[in-house]
Amino acid sequence: MSVRIDGELSGGVPRGSNRARRILRGPRAEAVPTLIGRACALVGLLDIAAGVFPRFRHSRMHALAEALPGSFGPFAAALSLSAGVLLLLLAHGLRRRKRRAWRAAVVLLPAGAVAEFVYRHSLLGVFISVALLVPLLRHRAEFAALPDPRSRWRALANFVLMSAGSLVLGLVIVSVHPDRTLGDPSLADRLTHVVYGLFGFEGPVDYQGSTSWTVAFSLGALGWLTAVTTSYLAFRPEHPAARLTEEDEARLRDLLDRHGRRDSLGHFALRRDKAVVFSPSGKAAVTYRVVSGVMLASGDPIGDVEAWPGAIERFMDEAKAHSWTPAVMGCSETGGEVWTRETGLDALELGDEAVVDVADFSLAGRAMRNVRQMVKRIERAGYETRVRRVRDLSDGELERVRLAAEAWRGTDNERGFSMALGRIGDPADGDCLIATAHKQDDTPGPYGDLKAILHFVPWGEDGVSLDLMRRDRLADPGMNELLIVAALQAAPRLGIARVSLNFAMFRAALARGEKIGAGPVLRAWRGLLVFLSRWFQIESLYKFNAKFQPRWEPRFVVYRASADLPRIGFAAMQAEGFVDLALPLPRFLRRRRNAAARPCAHGSHEHGVRAA
């Protein structure tokens, strides 16, 4: 019989005994990287504060900061700054279980312990260093993540970001000594002093006593850190981001020929800026891209459903090897069930895909009245449409389509990832479908009589999935409706039975939130979506799709933990082109790159983005 009396657990085991045993055992192995990363981040922030703010160096908080690794003395501002910045950079790698970050920490912490004992005779500082070092050594197997894909462009990005941060932090350092500053230097003088100090020279601002040396060494340390980190990134071995090889693409096309009918997003796996992992049998594959530490797959796995678990396991092994956050955008209900069953991940409904069955489509009836009237009005204005396979276009016309699609893009950066192919007219994509609108003008434009373009990719043998919609901004409104109707009407002639249109995010919430009886939470959620539609076309895209009376197929996002959702969402926005953190190339370099890439026929990536 179990009895619980005053601090004892059932079975007569003292509660305090269990708690003491847990403390002695230490944190769980899987929690060590996060704890160590947070500790290093805290140490880094305290070191930076100790190096920048004079009052902090004489506060009670500084008494603790002095005992932390990286601070060799109350006046070692330059060393505090250097150690603080490096520890902050190191903390991110430790949280992500990176082997190189672990090696750096194992070197830094003993060095800090020795310095604390030699320079300050601080046993507390030695204890804290050892306390951080012991779990690192004990759980070294947890820090086995391989490096991320990278390129030398990160050196330039590091230089720009570190320089900007050094200027801001340097301006703070120069400005926080008002009692010891000689005269009243202007903002321009202080900025000049910062720039000179980053290069190791004296600037126009003078101080009393040793403050001048403190400021000079601090600014010099910031400049040194910028130079060292940039040099390291520039000269380290390059591991470029993965690309789809010709062999990988051939294997994926073979899988799509046999199983492509199952998922309308399957053909988008052939984007050449994705990587791929295959199942051990080679009968299934998962394509992905790594964005900001998120391993982002899209759609369902390619290939035989029975082989999906093998490909998913390889995907998860790759994510674990690099400490990437696994995520899947836009998988079907079946795909979501397999992903969650095989990995223990969770799934959340993201929205709905609009699919039109060609046999059921008709312009007759009251529900299609607006579309019918718009199409007739545009046809009366002199527009005509052509719907063909890509292989049926001449080289000259295909080149005009490519150039027009690029010119009419409307944004500086390409958009799309999960539902965009990223090219038009590649010789291997002859089965793709192009619908074009034409109008004879008195003064033809640079692309002849071409006024609008729709591009579809194959969905098995009897379906197509919308890739991009582009139109001349000077053309009459309604070009997209005209071309979708033209494609649907031409579908039987081309052997097409199903057409997948745009993806409507949060469609169910928008549809239910406007109905009678919707609760306050649902109405508030719909109101937020309507507000966000000013920038992301959430509501307008749903209403555009609804014009064609489609059936709605739910799509899901698969994720590991709710805390990962903001990070996954941000990575998805980067992949889709809504957020661009990369430094743009100079205009003349972009022209050269576009000219070199023209044979590959880069197109648009706006499936699920653009509406009428």
N, C-alpha and C positions, 0 to 999 in steps of 0.2 A: 504493500500500500504506500502510495506517494503522499508525503506530507510536506507542506511548505510553511516554515516557521522562521520569521525574523531573519531575512537575509539569506535563507537557504533555498535552493531550487529543489524541485521534485526529485526524489531519489536520494536526498540527503547530501547532495553535492553543494558546498558553499558557493554562493554567488560571487563573493569576492575572490575566491580561488580561480574561478573561470575568467573573471576580468583580468586578474593578474597574469594568468597564463596567456591571454590574448595580447596583453601589453608586451610581455617578454617575447612572444612569438613575432611581434612586429606586424606591419601592414601586410595585406594580401599581396602576392607577387604581381598580380595584374594592376594593382593600384599604385605600385611604386613609381612608375614613370610619371604619372600625373602629380603625385606628391612631391617628387624631387623637382619636377619642372616648376611647380608653384613656389617651392622654397627658393630656387635659383632666381625666379622672377622677383620675389620679394627682396632678396639680397641685392639684386641689381638696382631696383628702384631706390632702396635705402642708400646704396653707394653713390648713385647719381645725385640724390638729394644732398648727401654729405659733401659732395664735390662742388655743387652749384651754390647752395644757399648758406651764407655765413652763419645766420642765426641757428640753422639746423645743426651746425657743428658744435654749438654750445647748448643744445637742448637735451632734455632727458632722452628723447628718441635717439639722439646721436650716441648716447652712452651704449645703447644696444647696437647701433650700426657699427660702432668701432669694434665690437666683438665679433662681427660677421666677416666671412672670408672676403678678401678684396680690399679692405681698408687697412693700410699699414700705419696710419697715424692720423691725428686730427687735422693736419695741414696737408695731407697728401691728396689734394683736390684732383690733380691730374690722374693719379692712379685710381682714385675712386671713380672718376668718370669712365676711364678705360675699362675697369673691371665691371662697372655697372652695365655699360652698353654690351660688353661681351657676354655677361651672364644673362641679360635679357634675350640676346640672340640664341644663346645656348639653351635657355629654358624651353623655347619652342621646339627645338630638336629633341630634347629629352622627353617632352610630353608625347612626341610622335615616335618614341622608342628608336631613334636613329643611332646606329652604331658609332658614327663619327662624333656625334654629340656626346655619347657616353665616354669615348676615349678622351675628348677634350676635358670633360668634367673630372675624370679620374686623374688627369694631370693638374688641373687648376686647383682642385680642393686640397691635395697635399701641399702644393706650393703655398696656398693661403695659410694652411696650418703652420708650416715652418716659419713663414713671415710673421705671423701673429706671435709666435713664441720668441723669435729672435729679436724682432724690433720692438714689440710691446710687452713681451713676457705675459701675454694674455692666455691663461689656461682656458677661459671661457671660449675665446676664439678658436683655440685648438679643438676643444670639445665639439663645437658646432660644425667645424670642418669635418671632423671624424664622423660625427653623427650623420652627415649627409653622404660621406664616402662609404660607410659600412653597407647601407642598403644597396648602393650602386654596385659594389663588388659582389654582395651576396646574391643579388638578382640580376646579374649581368646577362643571363640568358633572355631576359625580357627586352633587352636593347639590341635587337638583331635586325632592325629594319634597314633595307637597302636604300641607296640614294634615289631621289626622285629624278624623272627625266628632266633634262635641263639643256640650256644652250648658252652661248657666250653673251647673248643679249642681256642676261641677268646681271652681268658685270656693269653694263651701262645703266640699267635700272637701279642697281645698288649705288652707283656713283651719284646719280641724280637725287635719290631719296636720302642717302646719307649726307650729301652736301646740303640739301634743304634742311634736314634735321639739325646738322651742325650749325648752320646759320641761325636757326631759331634758338637752339640751346646756347650758342655762343653769345647771342644778343642778351639772353637772360643773365649769363655769367658777367658780361660787361656792365650790366645795368643794376645788379643787386648790391653794389658797393657805393651807395650815394654819399655816405659819410667820409669815405676815403678818396672820392673822385675830386681831382683838381679842376676847378672851373665848372662850366655847364655845357658839356659836349652835346651837340645836336644828334638827332637820330642818324643822319648821314655819317657823322663822325664815328658813332658807335658801330655802325655797319662796316665802315671802312676798317675800323680796328679789328673787328671779327675776321674779315677777309684776310687782312695782313697776318693776324695771329694764327689762322689755320695753316698758313704757309711758313710759320716760324719767324715772322718779322714783327717788329714793334709798330704799333699804330699810333694814331694821333691822340688817344686818350691816356692821361697820366693819373697815377694813384699815389697815395702816401704809403710809405713803409713797404712791407713785403707783399702787399696786395697786388702790386704790379707783376711780381713773379708768379703769384698764384694764378692770376688771370692768364698770363702768358703760357704757363705750363698746361693749363686746362684747355686753352684753345689749341695749343700744339698737339695735345693728346687727341682732340677731336679730329684734327686734320690727319694725324697719323692713322687713326682707326679707319677713316674714309679711304685713305690710300692703301692700307694693308688689305682690307676686306675686298676692295675693288680689284686689286692685283690678284688676290687668291681666286676670285671668281673668274677672272680673265684667263688665268694660266692653269687652272685645274683641268684634269681630263674631262673632255666634253662627252655627255651622254644625251644626245638629242632626243627630243620627244619621239615616241614610237610612231611609225607610219605603217600603213597597210602595204605589204610587199606584193609583188606580182603573183607569187605563189599563194599567199594568203587569199588574195582576191579571186584567183582561179578556184580555190577550194570553196570559198564562200558562194561563188556563182553556181558551182555544182550542187551545193546544198540548197540554194534557192530554186534551182531548176526542179528539184525533187520535192521540196517542202515549202516553197515560197508562197503557196496559196493560203497558208494558215494565218499569216500576220501581214497586215497592210503596210507595216513599217519595215518589213524585212529588207527591201532593196536599199533602204537608207543605211544599212550596215556596210555598204560598199563605199561610204565616204573614205577618202584616202588619208584623212587626218585622224583616223581611229586606229587603235591596236586591237588585237584579237587573241583569244585563248580558245583552244579546241578541246573537246572531250577526249579522253584516252582512246576511244574508238574512232575519232575523227568524224563521227556522224552528227555532231552538234557543235555550236560555237557561240561565244558571247563577244561582242565588240564593245569597246569602251574608249573613253578618253580621260586622262587625269587632269583635273582642273583644281588648283589650289588645295591639293592634298585629298581631293575627293575622286574616287575611281567611279566614274559616271558611265553606266551602261544605259542603253535606250532600247525600248521595245522588248519583245520576247527574244529568247535565244533562237538562233538559226538552226534549222535541221530537225531531225527526228525527236519527237517529244520524249521518247523513252531514253534518249541519250542526253537530255537536258541536264539531269543531275550531275553527270560527269563534267560537263562544261561549267556549270555553276560552281562546283567544287574547285575547279582550277581557277576560276575567277576569284573566289574567296581566298584561296591560297596565295594568289598574287597580291591581293589587297593586304593580307597579313604580312607577307614578306617585306612589303614596302611601308607598312603602317599607314595605308590609305584608308579613307572612310568609304566603305562600299555603299553604292546607291544605284537604283534603277529608275529611270524616268519613262513614263508612258507605256508600261507593260499592260497586257490584257488581263482579264480576270483569271484565265487559265495560267498565264505566266506568273501572276502574283501569287496564286495558290502554290505553284511549284517552288518559287523563290522562298516563300515563307516556310514551307514544309521542309525544304532541304537545308536551310541556313538558320532558321530561328529568327529571321528578320521580321519586321512588321510592314504592313501595307496600308496605304491611305489613298482613298479615291481622289484623283487629281482633276478629273474633268471627263469629257466625253468626246469621242470622235464621231463626226457626222459621216454616215455611209448611205449612199443612194443606190438602191437596187434599180438597175436600168429598166427592167421589165415593168416596174410599178411607177415609173416617172412619166408624168404628163403635165402639160401646161394648162390643161382644161381644169375647170373648177374654180370656186371662189377663193380657195386657199392660195392659188397660184396667180391670182389676178394681178397683183403688183408686178411680179416678175414678167408675166405675159405682156403687160402694157409697156414695161420698160424695154423689153426686147424688140417689140414691134416699133416703138418710137426710134430706137437706134438703127434698126434696119431701114426705116424710111429715110433716115438721115444719110444713107448711102454707104453704110458699113457692110462688109461681107466677111465671112469667117471661113477658115480652112482648118481641118483637123486631120493630122497625118502622123505617121510614125517618124521618128527622127531619121531613120535610114532612108526615107523617101524624099528628104529635103536635099536640094543641091548644095554644094559647098559654099557658093556665094550667098544663098539665102540663109544658110545656117550661120555663117559669119555675121550677117546683119542681125540675126536674132541674138547672138551672143553679145554683140556690141550694144544693142538696144537694151538688153536685160541689165547690163552693167551700168549704162547711163541712166536708166530709169529706176535704179535701186532706191534712191531717196535717202540713204544713210551712208556715212563714210566707211563703216565696217560692215562686212557680211554678217547676216543674221541666220541662225539656224544651226541645229545639231541633231536633235532626235528625229526630226521629220523634214530633213532637207538633204539633198544629194550633194550640192555644192559644185555642180558642173552641168554644162549643157553640151550635147553633141559629141561626147566621147565615142570613138568607134565601137567600144564595147557596150554602149548603151543604146544600140539601135532600136530596141523594143520600146524605148520611152516614147511618150505621146506629146505632141506639141499642138496646141490650139492657138491660132493667130487671128487677129482682127485687122482688116485692111480698109483703107478709104483713099480713093483717088483725089488728090488735091491739085490745085493749080500750080502750087509751088511745093514739090515733094521735099520732105525733110531729109536729114542725113541717113535715115534708114528706109528710104523709099516710102511706100504707102503703108508700112507697118505701124500699127497704133497700139496694140496690146498683145501680151503673150501669156499663155498658161502652159506650164510644163508638168507632166505627170510621169511617174515611174511605174514600172510593172508591179502588179500584185498577183503573183501566180500567172497562169495562162489566160485568165478571163477577168482580170481586174486591173485597175490603175489607182494610184494614190497621188494626190496633188502635192507637188513639190514647190512651185513658186507661182506668183501672180505679179505681173508687171504691166504697166500701161504708161503711155505718153500722158504727161500731166495736162497737155493741151487738148487731149481727146475728150469727147463727151462723157459725162458720168454714165456708169452702168456697163463699162467694158467687161468687168469680171463676170457679171451676171450673164451677159451675152455669150461669153466664151464657155462658161460652165454649161449653159443650155445647149450650145453647139456641140460640146464634147459628149453630153448625155444623149443627144439625138443621133450623133454619129457612132455611138458605142456599138450598137448591134452590127453595123457594117464591119467593124473592126474586131468583132468577137469578144467584146467587153460586156460583162454582166454586172459588175460592181464598180462603183467609183467612190473612193474615200476622199472627202473634202477636208476642210480645216479641223483642227483640234480646238475645242471650246473649253477653256479652263473654268472650273467651278460652275458648269452649266446647271447642274441640279439645284444649287443654291440660288442661282439667278431665276430659274423657272419656278421653284417652289416659293421663293420669297415674295413674288409679286401676286400670288394667288390669295383669294379670300381665306381667312383663317390662319394665315401664317403668323407664328408667334413673334414676340418682340426680339428674341435672339436671332432668329432667321432673318427678320426684316433688317436688323442692324447689320448683320453680315452681308446681306445683299446691298445695303447702302454703302458699306465700305468698298465692295467690289465695283459698284457704279462709280464711286469717287476715284478709285484706282484706274478705272477705264479711261480716264483723261490722258493717261500716259501709256497704258499697256493694252488698250483695245480689247478688254475682256468682254464687256457687254456687247459692243458693236460686232465682234466676231461671232458671238453666239447668235445674235439676231440675223446676221448675214447668212450663217449656215442654216438657220431655221426656215429661211425663205424656200428652200428646196425640199421641204418635208422629208428629211432623212430619218433613218433609224439611228439611235444613239448607242454607241458602244463605249462602256466605261473604260477608262484608263487609270492606272494607279502609279504611285511612287512607292518604292520599296526602300526602307531605311532601317538602320540598326537601332537607334534610340531617338526619342523625341528631341533630346538636346542637340542632335545632329541636323535637324530639319533646317534651321536658319543657315547653317553652313552649306548644306546641300542645295538649298534654294539659291544662295548667292553663287555657288559654283555653276548651277544650271543657267542662271542669268548670264554668267560669263560665257559659258559654252554657246548659248543661243545668240550672243552678240549684243545683249541689252546693256551689259557692263563691260567696259574695255579697260583693263588695267595695264595692258601692254603699251610700251612707248611706240608711237607711230613712227614709221620710217619717213625720212624726208621725201618731199614730193617727187624729186627726180629719181630717187631709188624706187618709189612705188611704181612709177611709170615703167622702169626697167623690169621690175618683177612681174608686172601685169603683161608686158610684152613677151617675157620669157614663158609665162604660164598660159598664154593664149592657145597654144595647141592642145592644152588639157581642158580648155573650155570651161573655165570657172564661171559658174552662174550665180544664182541667188539662193538664199537659205531661209526663205520666209514662209514655209508651210506652217500654218497655225499662227501666223503673225499678222499678215496683211488682210484687210477686208476691203470692201468697196471704197 
